[in-house]
Amino acid sequence: MYQPKHVRLFIKPWCPWCHRAERWLRERDIAYEVVDVTADTAAFEEMFRLSRQSLAPVIEVDGEVLADFGPEQLAAFWKRLEQRRADASAR
């Protein structure tokens, strides 16, 4: 499994999709930073700048961004990141 250098998960604490994203990451032992966009205006603004939307969750993995997703989309996103890493190391 791809182990990125830096993962930030922008959440809203009451958001069930956010809880699912956290569970997905925990189940795979992926270290991540939680950013509560309801508690920090600057964090919300950064999430919006990255994703161009106000919906959560938004995940940033080593500069790659996925916005407003469920577990299936997160799994597909992660698979693409793994493939890019494999392609880059094959060069």
ZIUR-V438885 format. One record per pair of residues at least 12 apart in sequence whose ideal C-beta (glycine too) atoms are under 10 Angstrom apart, sorted by the first residue. I is the first residue (numbers start at 0). J is the second residue. If there is no record, write none. Layout:
BEGIN
i:I j:J
i:I j:J
END
This chain:
BEGIN
i:0 j:27
i:0 j:28
i:0 j:29
i:0 j:77
i:0 j:81
i:1 j:27
i:1 j:29
i:1 j:60
i:1 j:61
i:1 j:77
i:1 j:78
i:1 j:79
i:1 j:80
i:1 j:81
i:1 j:82
i:1 j:83
i:1 j:84
i:1 j:85
i:2 j:27
i:2 j:28
i:2 j:29
i:2 j:30
i:2 j:81
i:2 j:84
i:3 j:29
i:3 j:30
i:3 j:31
i:3 j:59
i:3 j:60
i:3 j:61
i:3 j:62
i:3 j:63
i:3 j:77
i:3 j:80
i:3 j:84
i:4 j:30
i:4 j:60
i:4 j:61
i:4 j:62
i:5 j:30
i:5 j:31
i:5 j:32
i:5 j:59
i:5 j:60
i:5 j:61
i:5 j:62
i:6 j:24
i:6 j:29
i:6 j:30
i:6 j:31
i:6 j:32
i:6 j:33
i:6 j:58
i:6 j:59
i:6 j:60
i:6 j:61
i:7 j:31
i:7 j:32
i:7 j:33
i:7 j:34
i:7 j:42
i:7 j:45
i:7 j:46
i:7 j:49
i:7 j:57
i:7 j:58
i:7 j:59
i:7 j:60
i:7 j:64
i:8 j:20
i:8 j:21
i:8 j:23
i:8 j:24
i:8 j:29
i:8 j:31
i:8 j:32
i:8 j:33
i:8 j:34
i:8 j:35
i:8 j:55
i:8 j:56
i:8 j:57
i:8 j:58
i:8 j:59
i:8 j:60
i:8 j:73
i:9 j:32
i:9 j:33
i:9 j:34
i:9 j:35
i:9 j:36
i:9 j:39
i:9 j:42
i:9 j:43
i:9 j:45
i:9 j:46
i:9 j:47
i:9 j:49
i:9 j:50
i:9 j:54
i:9 j:55
i:9 j:56
i:9 j:57
i:9 j:58
i:9 j:59
i:9 j:64
i:9 j:66
i:10 j:33
i:10 j:34
i:10 j:35
i:10 j:36
i:10 j:37
i:10 j:42
i:10 j:46
i:10 j:55
i:10 j:56
i:10 j:57
i:10 j:58
i:11 j:35
i:11 j:36
i:11 j:37
i:11 j:38
i:11 j:43
i:11 j:46
i:11 j:53
i:11 j:54
i:11 j:55
i:11 j:56
i:12 j:33
i:12 j:35
i:12 j:36
i:12 j:37
i:12 j:38
i:12 j:55
i:13 j:37
i:13 j:55
i:14 j:36
i:14 j:37
i:14 j:54
i:14 j:55
i:14 j:56
i:15 j:69
i:16 j:54
i:16 j:55
i:16 j:56
i:16 j:67
i:16 j:68
i:16 j:69
i:16 j:70
i:16 j:72
i:16 j:73
i:17 j:33
i:17 j:35
i:17 j:36
i:17 j:55
i:17 j:56
i:17 j:57
i:17 j:58
i:18 j:56
i:19 j:56
i:19 j:68
i:19 j:69
i:19 j:70
i:19 j:71
i:19 j:73
i:20 j:33
i:20 j:55
i:20 j:56
i:20 j:57
i:20 j:58
i:20 j:65
i:20 j:68
i:20 j:69
i:20 j:70
i:20 j:72
i:20 j:73
i:21 j:33
i:21 j:56
i:22 j:70
i:23 j:58
i:23 j:68
i:23 j:69
i:23 j:70
i:23 j:71
i:23 j:73
i:23 j:74
i:23 j:77
i:24 j:58
i:24 j:73
i:24 j:77
i:26 j:70
i:27 j:74
i:27 j:77
i:29 j:60
i:29 j:77
i:31 j:58
i:31 j:59
i:31 j:60
i:32 j:59
i:33 j:56
i:34 j:46
i:34 j:55
i:34 j:56
i:34 j:57
i:34 j:58
i:34 j:59
i:35 j:55
i:36 j:53
i:36 j:55
i:36 j:56
i:36 j:57
i:37 j:55
i:43 j:55
i:45 j:57
i:45 j:59
i:46 j:59
i:46 j:64
i:46 j:66
i:47 j:66
i:49 j:62
i:49 j:64
i:49 j:65
i:49 j:66
i:50 j:64
i:50 j:65
i:50 j:66
i:50 j:67
i:51 j:64
i:51 j:66
i:52 j:66
i:52 j:67
i:53 j:66
i:53 j:67
i:54 j:66
i:54 j:67
i:54 j:68
i:55 j:67
i:55 j:68
i:56 j:68
i:56 j:69
i:56 j:73
i:58 j:72
i:58 j:73
i:58 j:76
i:58 j:77
i:60 j:73
i:60 j:76
i:60 j:77
i:60 j:80
i:61 j:80
i:61 j:83
i:61 j:84
i:63 j:76
i:63 j:79
i:63 j:80
i:63 j:83
i:64 j:76
i:65 j:77
i:65 j:79
i:65 j:80
END
